[in-house]
């Protein structure tokens, strides 16, 4: 729904009730037929740590690494410059 700012100002309590009742409702507020604001319901914030818990669950589902572990940091120069030093 699009409303001018003066109309929205007059009907604000009713608009807030409408948005509160229907979470998907949105009201576009216009000034000179240009949308400048939107009134919509606030989405509930997730509990702190929800993303970290989801990542940990995902990591448990991943396959375990195979083979022996190698220290990447000790082989950086070999990876960057080749086994015999800088390539010329």
C-alpha positions in Angstrom: 0.0 0.0 0.0 1.3 3.5 -0.9 0.3 6.5 1.1 1.3 10.2 1.1 3.1 11.3 4.2 0.1 13.5 5.3 -2.3 10.5 5.0 0.1 8.2 6.8 0.4 10.8 9.6 -3.4 10.9 10.0 -3.8 7.1 9.9 -0.6 6.1 11.8 -2.2 4.2 14.7 -4.4 2.1 12.3 -1.4 1.4 10.0 0.7 0.2 13.0 -2.1 -2.1 14.0 -2.4 -3.4 10.5 1.3 -4.2 10.2 1.3 -5.7 13.7 -1.6 -8.0 12.8 -0.2 -9.0 9.4 3.6 -9.5 9.5 3.9 -9.5 5.7 2.1 -6.1 5.3 4.1 -3.1 4.1 3.2 0.5 3.8 5.2 2.7 1.5 5.2 6.4 2.5 5.6 8.9 -0.3 6.5 12.5 -0.7 5.6 14.0 -4.0 4.9 10.5 -5.4 8.4 9.3 -4.5 8.7 6.5 -1.9 10.9 7.7 0.9 10.0 5.3 3.8 8.5 2.0 4.5 6.5 0.8 7.5 6.8 -2.9 8.1 6.9 -5.4 11.0 10.2 -6.0 12.7 11.7 -9.5 12.3 12.6 -11.2 15.6 16.3 -11.3 16.2 17.9 -14.8 16.6 19.3 -15.7 19.9 23.0 -14.9 20.4 25.1 -17.9 19.4 22.6 -19.3 16.9 24.9 -18.9 13.9 27.9 -20.5 15.8 25.8 -23.5 16.8 24.6 -23.9 13.2 28.2 -23.9 12.0 29.3 -26.4 14.6 26.4 -28.8 13.5 27.5 -28.3 9.9 31.2 -29.1 10.7 30.2 -32.3 12.4 28.4 -33.5 9.2 31.5 -32.8 7.0 33.8 -35.8 6.3 36.8 -36.2 8.4 40.2 -35.3 6.8 42.3 -38.2 5.6 46.0 -38.7 5.4 48.6 -37.2 7.6 48.5 -33.5 8.6 51.0 -31.1 7.0 52.0 -27.7 8.3 51.1 -25.3 5.5 53.0 -22.5 7.1 56.3 -24.4 6.9 55.8 -25.0 3.2 54.7 -21.5 2.1 57.9 -20.6 0.3 57.9 -23.9 -1.6 54.3 -23.3 -2.7 55.0 -19.7 -3.7 58.5 -20.0 -5.3 58.8 -23.7 -6.3 61.1 -26.4 -4.9 64.3 -24.7 -6.1 63.6 -21.1 -5.0 62.4 -18.2 -7.1 61.6 -19.2 -10.7 63.7 -16.9 -13.1 
